[in-house]
Amino acid sequence: MENTGRLKVKDLINVGIYTAIYLVIFFVVGMLNAIPVFYPLLYVIWPIVCGIPFMLFLTKTQKFGMLSIMSVILGVFWFLTGYTWIPILSYLVCGLIADFVLKSGDFKSFKKSVIGYWIFSCGMIGLQAPMWFMADRYMADVRAYMGDQYAQQLAYYMPQWMGFASIAIIFVGSLLGALLGRKMLKKHFERAGIA
């Protein structure tokens, strides 16, 4: 597969398909945040579960720009569903850097795929960033929709330092997710002719 060529229609279709799959899985797993104690755990659960479609995606579109486009779609989607503009910025920056990392490994290095997936996954921090940088306004909204008890527990389980700790936590989840995705690719997808 060509590594440096322009994205074609087929590549863009793959970006759309795998972005949709990623979003559905991310959204379903994200329902765990209805219980505040699961909120910090999502930083490791999301990358693990989404690692399977992500690693399959990397086998389909090995060209620069694919993650940047995917990231913009994700950021805009979260903005349209009620999040702030911060996810658009965080996903765009992380997706662009991840694209460069994957390109540096010619889209074939597993080590670079893990690093790229980790950086890409860090884009999700933008979803929770208002919790720490716009705390008063964010928590007022949480109290209005979820009640005082939920807001208190959320503040307890997601203190400000979690914004920095999440980077390391996401790395662990991304590594495990990439390993799981690679194992699934070899065990099932390659046998079925999908990868």
Secondary structure, DSSP 8 states (H G I E B T S, - for coil): --SSS---HHHHHHHHHHHHHHHHHHHHHHGGGGSGGGTTTHHHHHHHHHHHHHHHHHHH--STTHHHHHHHHHHHHHHHTT--SHHHHHHHHHHHHHHHHHHHTTTT-HHHHHHHHHHHHGGGHHHHHHHHHSHHHHHHHHHHHH-HHHHHHHHHHS-TTHHHHHHHHHHHHHHHHHHHHHHHIIIIIHHHT--
